[in-house]
Amino acid sequence: MTSVAILLFEGVEELDFAGPWEVFRQAIDADPSFEVFTVAESLGPITCANGLRVLADRTLDEAGEPDVIIVPGGPGTDHASRAIVDWIAAADRTTAWTTSVCTGAFLLAEAGAATGRRVTTYHTEIEALAARGDTGPVEAGARWVHDGKVVTAAGVSAGIDMSLWLLGELRSPDVSRQVRIWIE
């Protein structure tokens, strides 16, 4: 069983988590050994960046030790709680893959998961992430960047592409192609 935890928080960008969610949920049809769930500080309603309200499947305390974490971005990354940053740091110690979409890279940096690693983020935030000084090189123009077990994607559509690539790494390129066709 491969567990994929997708982080939610107030102000999260809807498509940053929904795109990877769709990829990995569709993967269950091709390979039922996936477990995909959302995780947040509480099970109460979360208001996303564009007003969508969602509920997480599990709290941070109930997430266990996921094999993969996906940290989306959005304006809420500027206000993420210490509990969220601490959860990312703790989860990163045991994950096979730690990933982010868009400005989720800032949370990886804050948690120490991107220390010294090549990363990318949303195109308007490249300089701000580089200025932090707590990652390796920040690559402009990259759809996603893979450095060790850390994979960062530039934005919404890049997050979907990164998830399809990661699915190919976790299972096979054939499973990834099958899911790509299904979600197209």
Residue pairs with C-beta under 8 A, 6 or more apart in sequence:
1 33
1 34
1 35
2 33
2 34
2 35
2 67
2 68
2 170
3 34
3 35
3 36
3 37
3 64
3 65
3 66
3 67
3 68
4 20
4 24
4 34
4 35
4 36
4 37
4 66
4 67
4 68
4 69
4 70
5 37
5 38
5 39
5 58
5 63
5 66
5 68
5 69
5 70
5 91
6 17
6 20
6 21
6 24
6 36
6 37
6 38
6 39
6 69
6 70
6 72
7 17
7 38
7 39
7 40
7 69
7 70
7 71
7 72
7 84
7 87
7 88
7 104
7 107
8 17
8 38
8 39
8 40
8 46
8 54
8 56
8 72
9 40
9 41
9 46
9 76
9 77
9 80
9 81
9 84
10 46
10 47
10 76
10 79
11 47
11 48
11 49
11 74
11 75
11 76
11 77
11 78
11 79
12 46
12 48
12 49
12 72
12 73
12 74
12 76
13 48
13 49
13 50
13 72
13 73
13 74
13 75
13 101
13 102
13 103
13 156
14 48
14 49
14 50
14 52
14 74
15 156
15 159
16 72
16 73
16 74
16 101
16 102
16 104
16 155
16 156
16 159
17 38
17 70
17 72
17 101
19 101
19 156
19 157
19 159
19 160
19 163
20 70
20 72
20 99
20 101
20 159
20 160
20 162
20 163
21 36
21 38
22 160
22 183
23 160
23 163
23 164
23 167
23 179
23 183
24 34
24 36
24 163
24 167
25 36
26 179
26 182
26 183
27 34
27 36
27 167
27 171
27 175
27 179
28 34
28 36
29 182
30 171
30 175
30 178
30 179
31 171
31 175
37 57
37 58
37 63
38 54
38 56
38 57
38 58
39 56
39 57
39 58
39 59
39 60
39 62
39 63
39 66
39 87
40 46
40 56
40 58
40 59
40 60
41 59
41 60
41 81
41 83
41 84
42 56
42 59
43 55
43 56
43 58
43 59
44 55
45 53
45 54
45 55
46 53
46 54
46 55
46 56
47 53
48 54
48 74
49 74
49 75
49 76
60 83
60 84
60 87
63 87
63 91
65 91
65 94
65 95
66 91
66 95
67 95
67 96
67 97
68 95
68 96
68 97
68 98
68 99
68 166
68 170
69 88
69 91
69 92
69 95
69 97
69 98
69 99
70 99
70 100
70 101
70 104
70 159
70 163
71 88
71 98
71 99
71 100
71 101
71 104
71 107
71 108
72 100
72 101
72 102
72 104
72 159
73 100
73 101
73 102
73 103
73 104
73 105
73 106
73 121
73 122
73 155
74 102
74 103
77 103
77 104
77 106
77 107
80 107
80 110
84 107
85 107
85 110
85 111
86 111
88 98
88 107
88 108
88 110
88 111
88 113
89 111
89 112
89 113
91 98
92 98
92 108
92 111
92 112
92 113
95 149
96 149
97 149
97 150
97 151
97 166
97 169
97 170
98 108
98 113
98 149
98 150
98 151
99 150
99 151
99 152
99 153
99 162
99 163
99 166
100 107
100 108
100 119
100 121
100 151
100 152
100 153
101 152
101 153
101 155
101 156
101 158
101 159
101 162
102 121
102 122
102 153
102 154
102 155
102 156
102 159
103 121
103 122
103 125
104 121
104 152
105 114
105 119
105 120
105 121
105 125
105 129
105 135
105 152
106 121
106 125
106 128
106 129
106 132
108 114
108 119
108 135
108 150
108 152
109 115
109 119
109 129
109 132
109 134
109 135
110 134
112 134
113 150
114 134
114 135
114 136
114 150
114 152
115 134
115 135
116 135
116 136
117 135
117 136
117 147
117 148
117 150
118 135
118 136
118 137
118 138
118 139
118 145
118 147
119 129
119 135
119 136
119 137
119 138
119 139
119 145
119 147
119 150
119 152
120 126
120 138
120 139
120 140
120 142
120 143
120 144
120 145
120 152
120 153
120 154
121 129
121 138
121 152
121 154
122 154
122 155
123 140
123 141
123 154
123 155
126 138
126 139
126 140
129 135
129 138
130 137
130 138
136 147
139 145
142 154
143 153
143 154
143 158
143 161
143 162
144 151
144 152
144 153
144 154
144 158
144 159
144 161
144 162
144 165
145 151
145 152
146 165
151 162
151 165
151 166
153 159
153 161
153 162
160 183
164 176
164 179
164 180
165 176
167 175
167 176
167 179
168 175
168 176
168 177
